Amino acid sequence: MRRQLSALAGCAFVATSGAALAHHSFAMFDQENPIELQGVVKEFKFTSPHTFIIIETKQQDGSTQLWSLEGGAPSALVRDGWSSKTLKPGDELQLTIEPLRSGAPGGSWSVGKTKFKDGRPIMVTP
């Protein structure tokens, strides 16, 4: 009976370990051709498994476009000193992002490539 329970537990572990370790690919982002974006934060989503910055950019014709930018996990951002209050609606940013390969207005952002529009680094206060 004990061996059967051990075997069952082992099978359960093997069956679920892939799901626990699984993570989506970053193949959807064009990492070879980063682009510069400037815009106004509409929303900062500090949610698991990934954070998002929704940013409004101004187009050459004067219209605006919303971009959805996927970032690291909140736990990773916390280690860099960020919190859910680091970015607020209305903050003006400049970012270097890895755009979506599809051409849709979206991409991947990172802490080290994100600063205020005037060039100031985003300083996190305790």
N, C-alpha and C positions, 0 to 999 in steps of 0.2 A: 504494500500500500504506500509506503514511504517513497519507494522508487517511482511509483506512478505519479505521486504528487510532485516529486522533483522533476520528472519528465514534463508534466503539464506546465509547471512554472517556467521551465526552460523554454518550452515552445511558445508560451505567452510572451516571454521576454524577447525572443527572436522575432516574433510576429509584430511586436509593437516598437522595437528599437529603430526600425527604419523610419517609422512615422515620427518618432521623437527627434531623430537626427535630420530628417528631411527639411530642406529649405529650398525656396524657389531659386532658379537660376538667374543670374544677372545678364544673360544673353540678350534680354530685351532692350538693354541699354547699350548705346554705341560708345564704348569706352575708349575707342581710338580717335574719336572726333568730339571732344568736349566743346561746349559753347558757353558764352558769357550771357547772363541774364541780369537785367535790372528791373525791379518792380516793387510793388507795395504788398506787404503781407495782408492777406484777407483772413487766413486762419492758420494756426499752428496746431496740428493734431499730435499730441504727445501720447500715442496709444501703442499697445503691443499688437503685433510683433514689430511694426515699423512706425516711425514718425512720418508725418507729411507736412510740407509747407504748401499751402495754396497761395499762389502769388499772382498778382495782376500786373501784366506788362503792357506797355504802350507800344503799339505798332507804328510803322512808318506813316500809315495813312491817318493816324490820330485815333484809331479805334483801340480798344483794349482786348486783351486775351488772358484767360485764366490758365495757369499752368499748375499741374499737380506733381509735386516733387517728393519722391520717396527717399527717406533717410534711414539712418540706423535705428536700432532698437532703443527704447527709452533708457534701458539699463546702461547701454554704451554711452549715451549722451550724458547721463548722470555722472559717469566717471570723468567726463570732460568738463563737468561743472554746470551743465545745462539743467533746466527744469521746465515744467509746463508753462512757466511764466517768462522764460527767456525772450521769446518773440511775442509781440503783441500786434493785433490788427493795426495797420497804419505804419508800421516800421518799414523803412525803405532799405532794401537790400541789393547787393550785387553778389552774384554767385557764379561759380564755374560749375556747370552740371554736365552729366553724361546723359544726352537726350535719348528719348525712345527711338528705336530703329524705325518704328512705323511712321514717324514724322508727326505724330499727335503731340499736342502741347503738354509734355510731361518728361520726366527724367529722374535721375538719381542725384541727390545732393549729399554733401559731407560737411562736417563742422569746419574742417581746415580750409575749405574753399568757399566759405560764406562769411561776409562782412557787411557792415552798414554801407549804404550807397556812397557816403562821403569817404569811404576807405578805412574808417575806424574798425578795428577788430571788435567782435562781439565779446564784450567783457562780462563775465558772470559775477554778480555780487553775492556774497554769502548771505 
